Structure formats: structure tokens, C-alpha cells
Amino acid sequence: MNVIIIEDEKPSARRLQRMLQKLNLEAKTMLHSVEESINWFQNNPHPDLIFLDIQLSDGLSFEIFEAVNIKSAVVFTTAYDEYALQAFKLNSIDYLLKPIDEDDLATAVKKYQDRAPQKQAVTLDFNDIKKLLINPIDREYKKRFSVKVGQHLKLINIDDIECFYSENKGTYLHTNEGRNYLLDTTLELLENELEPQTFYRINRKFFVNINAIKDMVSYSNSRLQIKLHSYKEQDVIVARERVKDFKAWLE
């Protein structure tokens, strides 16, 4: 298999090269910028597989695809947070979150090898992904939700919502006034609709509003329990694997 690495941080490129060697893959070519990559693709046969960092020293790696019709499978490597990575999930692109884990790398390589005979050029809307990655703060997020109350529709402003949660296969919002309303959506879809500086998904069942947090208490197994101002129906617990990122989000 012909593999190349496009990564502007040379120590990271060398580390990935060593990790690939353990999987019996040799990445002999390593490129470090958009300009260098465009020149290389215009003058060399395209590889089977590219490991491609999103942010290069002279721009976003998507610019390479705008200049050259890439005929290779691509695995993006990125330090972007989970929210931004929704773009890749929606477009069915493989990605590895830095620092790259050996098991995750092996899984990505096997996934490629299993489907290699059906290899196709990368096809996706880079403009949509660029908008999400370049200016996530400038995106338009939901400012209100409509909920059904009997035969009526009620509008609820986003600032009046303490949390969103799932229960019994339903998705609900909980207001500052202590009311719960059923929504016609899922937490997964909400991930792209909620302003990430205000709402954080603390576990598989909850998004919480930072302005609704009343108290935080240490909980078993290195977790955190969140106390909201009015929501009392069930314990609101930050999953252990999300505690570190949650604390960073709070700041």
C-alpha cells in the first residue's frame, strides 16, 4: 500500500510514520504545507491512502482538494474538538483525533483495507466543513424551540432552557420554570444546533446550559455531579471520560 503523510508538525509526522511502521505500512513521503502538497500531487502518482492534518502551516488542507482532484482515500488527523468533528461524521469521513492512539490508527487502516477495492476519490462539500471549522462561533445556532402543548404550539427561547435530556426514547427540554417538554428531535441532531459555549453534552443523556449550573460535586469513579437550579428529576452526572474536557469548557 502506498501511503503518504501530510502534517506540518514534523515530530507528529515522524511519530505517525513510526506507528504505521508497526502496522507494516511505510510512509516514505511526508509533506508539510498546502503549497508543497499541491505541487507534489500535480507531479506524482496519487497514493492509496493519505493521512492528512486539517490545519497546515499555510492554510487548511481542504485547499489541496480545491486545486487537485485527489484520487486517494483520506484519513484526517485533527486536534479539533468533538463538536467540530460532527462535520466529518455527517460526511462519512474517517478521522483520528490527536494525539493519535495506536488502536484507533489500526482500526482506521483495517477499515480502509477492507474496502480498498471500492476505493473512490473523495467527494464531499468542503465549503460546509470549512465554515464549521474556520468560524464555528459565527455559525447560526438555534435561538428558540417550538413545542406542542395540547393542540397549541409554544415557543421557548434558548436562554430559558436549563438542559436537554433523553428518557424512554424521547428527547426533552427542561425550562428555568421547571417545565419539561417533548421535542421532535434527538440529542445527536441537537449537537449541531446548540451554541457550544453555552451547552455541553456531559454524557449520552444530557446537554446542560452553563448558566443553569448551581453547584458541582465530586462523584464516584472520578465523575462530577451537576446541580441545576430547577431540574431535579434524576442525577445529572458528567461521564468520567468527559470530566477533563468539561472542566476546560467551564473556563
MINULUM-400628 format. One record per atom (N, C-alpha, C): z, y, x. Coordinates in steps of 0.1 Angstrom, whole numbers, plus 5000, padded with zeros to 4 digits. Atoms other than C-alpha are relative to their C-alpha. Layout:
ZYX ...
# end
This chain:
500049885008 500050005000 500050135009 500149884993 499050345013 500950114993 499049915005 502050585008 500150135008 499749874993 502550955017 501250074994 498849925004 505551185015 499650155001 500249855000 505251555006 501450064998 498649965000 508551715014 500250115011 500049894990 509252055031 501349995009 498850014992 512751955044 499749875009 500450114991 511851735074 501149895001 498950115000 515251555076 499949914988 500150085013 514851455039 498849915001 501350084999 511251335046 500249885009 499850114991 512351125075 501049904994 499150105007 515250975055 499349924990 500750075010 512950885027 499049905007 500850094992 510550735053 500749875004 499150114995 513350515067 500349914988 499650085011 514350405032 498849924995 501250075004 510750305024 499749885010 500250114990 510550105056 500849884997 499150115004 513449895043 499349924989 500750065011 511149815014 498649955004 501350054994 508349715038 498850094996 501149905003 506350035030 500050105011 500249914988 505050255058 499450134995 500549875003 504650625050 499650075013 500449944987 502650735080 499750155000 500349855002 501651075066 501150074993 499049925007 504251335058 499550155001 500549875002 503151675045 501250094996 498849915002 505451985042 499750134993 500249885008 503752255022 498849984990 501150005010 501352324993 498650015008 501249984992 498652455017 499649885008 500350124992 498852165041 499649894992 500350125008 498751915013 498650024994 501449985006 495652074996 499049975011 501050034990 493852065029 499949855003 500050154996 494851705036 499249934989 500650075011 493751585001 498550034999 501549975000 490351765005 499349935011 500750054988 489651585037 500449855003 499650144997 491251235034 499949924987 499950095012 491150935010 501450014994 498749985007 493850964984 500849875001 499150124999 496850724988 500249934987 499650075012 498050474964 501250074993 498749945006 501450644959 500450125008 499549884994 502850984966 501450024996 498749955003 506451084969 500050155002 500349855000 506351454960 501250084996 499049915003 509051714962 499550114991 500449905010 508851974934 499950145007 499949874994 509852284954 499749995015 500450004986 507952324987 500250145006 499749874993 508252605013 499150114995 500949895004 505252794999 499649994986 500250005015 505452724962 500349864994 499750125007 505752454936 498849905002 501050104996 503952124943 499049984989 501050015010 502152144910 498750085004 501249924995 499752394927 499049915007 500950104994 498352094946 499149944990 500850075010 497151934914 499150104993 500949905006 495652264902 498850025009 501149984990 493452274934 499249875002 500750124997 492651904938 500349904989 499950115010 492051614913 500649885007 499250104993 494751384926 499749864993 500350135005 493851014922 501049905005 498950094995 497250864931 501150004990 498850005008 500350764913 501050095008 499149904995 503151014918 501549974996 498650005003 506950984920 500650135005 499549884996 508551324920 501449985005 498750004995 511651384941 500550144997 499649875004 513851674929 501550015000 498649975000 517251834931 500350074987 499749935013 516851994896 501049924992 498950065008 519551924871 499449924988 500550105010 519351674842 499350084989 500749935011 518251944817 498650025004 501449984996 515152034837 499249875000 500750134999 514351664841 499549954987 500550045013 513751634804 498550014999 501549985000 510251764811 499349885005 500650124994 509551454832 500149884990 499950115010 510951214806 499050024989 500949985011 508851374779 498549975004 501350034995 505751334801 499849875007 500050134995 506550984812 499649995015 500250004985 506551064849 501349945007 498950054992 508650884874 500650115009 499349904991 511251094893 501249945006 498850044994 514051044917 500850135003 499149894998 517051274918 500650005014 499449994986 518151394953 501550014999 500550084989 519951274972 499649864995 500650125005 517750964967 500949885002 499250134999 519650634960 499049895003 500850114996 518250324976 499649914989 500350095012 518450114944 499050074991 501049935009 516650384924 498650015006 501350004994 513950404950 499349874999 500650145001 513450024950 499549984986 500450015013 513250044912 498750074997 501249925002 510550314913 498849935006 501150074993 508450124938 499649884993 500450125008 508649804918 499350034988 500749955012 507649994887 498650035003 501349974996 504650114905 499249885003 500750134997 503749774919 499649924988 500250085012 504049614885 498850054992 501149945008 501449854870 498950055009 501049954991 499349924901 498549974996 501450025003 496149754888 499550104989 500449905010 496150014859 500250145005 499849874994 496550304883 499050104995 500849905005 495250624869 500450135007 499749874995 495050984880 501150064991 498949935007 498051204870 499450094989 500449915011 497451364836 501250054992 498949945007 499951604822 499850154999 500149855001 500451964812 500950065009 499149944990 501752114843 500550144996 499649875004 501952454827 501349994992 498850025007 504652334803 501249975009 498950044991 506652174831 500450125009 499749884991 506352484853 500850104993 499249915008 507652704825 501449965000 498750055001 510652484822 500850015013 499450004987 511352464859 500150145007 500049874994 510552814870 500950104994 499149905008 512253024843 500749934989 499350075011 514552794823 500850104992 499149915008 516753094814 499150094990 500849925008 513753274799 499449924988 500550075011 512952994775 500650044987 499549975013 513353034738 500849884995 499250105005 516252834725 500450024986 499749995014 517452764690 501150114998 499049905003 519353064676 500749974987 499450045013 520152904642 499549874996 500450135006 520052574623 500150014985 499950015014 519352514587 500549864996 499450125004 521452254570 500050004984 500150025014 521352114535 501449984994 498750015007 524352174512 499649984985 500450035013 523652004479 498550024998 501449965002 520352154466 499650125008 500249884994 520752454488 499849985016 500150004986 519752534524 500950125006 499149904994 522352714546 499650025014 500249974986 521652894579 501350025007 498849994991 524152864607 499650055013 500349944987 523953084637 500649925011 499650084989 524252914671 501450045005 498749954995 527253134680 501249954992 499050055009 529152984651 500349855001 499950154999 528852624663 500949975012 499150054989 531652464683 499449885008 500550124994 529952134690 499049934992 500950105007 527251884681 500549865004 499550144997 528151514678 499349904992 500750115008 526751184667 501149914995 499050095006 528650954644 499249914989 500650095010 527450644624 498550034998 501449984999 523850704635 499550134994 500349875004 523951064622 500450105011 499749894991 523951394641 500550114992 499349905007 526351664631 500250135008 499449884993 527252024640 501350034993 498749965004 530752154637 500250155002 500049854999 531352524630 501450055004 498749934996 534152764641 500949994988 499250015012 535352744605 500549874996 499550145002 535952374607 499249924991 500850085009 533052254586 499049925009 501050094994 530751964595 498749994992 501350015007 527051954586 499149905007 500950104995 524551674589 498750075004 501349954995 521351754609 498949905000 501150095000 517951604607 499450005014 500450014986 517651554645 500849905008 499250094992 519151364674 500550095012 499449944988 521251464704 498950015011 501149994990 518251384726 499150114998 500949895003 516051634709 500750135002 499249874999 518851894709 500050045015 499949974986 518851864747 499050115005 501049904996 515652084749 500150124992 499949885009 516752324722 501250085001 498749924998 520252434733 500050075013 499949924988 520852704758 500949945010 499250084991 522152514789 501250075006 498849934995 524552784800 501150004990 499050005011 526352764766 500449874996 499750135005 526152404756 499849905011 500050104990 526852104778 500249864993 499850135005 526451734770 501049935008 498950054992 529751594781 500049845000 500250145001 528951234770 498949964991 501150045009 526551034749 500150054986 499849965014 528051164717 500350144997 499649875002 528951524723 499250115008 500349884993 527551864732 501150104996 499049905004 530252134734 499650145004 500249864998 530052514733 501150055010 499049954990 531752674764 500950094994 499149905007 533152944741 500949944991 499150075010 534852684719 501149925007 499150084992 536852524747 501450085000 498749945000 540552594741 500949955012 499250054990 542052364767 499349885006 500550124994 541152084792 501249935007 498850084996 543551804801 499449885008 500450124993 543251524827 500249884991 500050125009 542551194810 499849885009 500050124992 542550834821 498649975006 501250044993 539950694845 499250125005 500549884994 539351034861 499150084991 500849925010 537951184829 500850124996 499349885006 538751514811 499949994985 499949995015 539851564775 499850154997 500349865004 538451884759 500750024987 499449955013 540452064732 499250124995 500849895006 538252274709 500950074990 499249925009 539552544686 500249944987 499850055014 538952374653 499649854999 500450145001 537352034659 501149905003 498850094998 540051764655 499749854996 500350135006 538151454641 500249895010 499950104990 538051254673 500250065014 499849954986 538851284710 498750045006 501249954993 536351484730 500249995015 499750054986 536151324764 498850025009 501149994990 533951424794 499949875007 500250134993 532451104808 500350015014 499650004985 533651014843 498950055009 501249964991 530151044858 499550144998 500449875002 529751384843 501150115003 498949914997 533051544853 499750105011 500349914989 531851684886 499050114995 501049915005 528751844870 500650104989 499349925011 530851964840 500850125007 499249894994 533252154863 499150105007 501049904995 530252314881 499450084990 500549925011 528852414848 500950114995 499049905005 532052584838 500050135008 500049894991 531752814868 498750084999 
# end
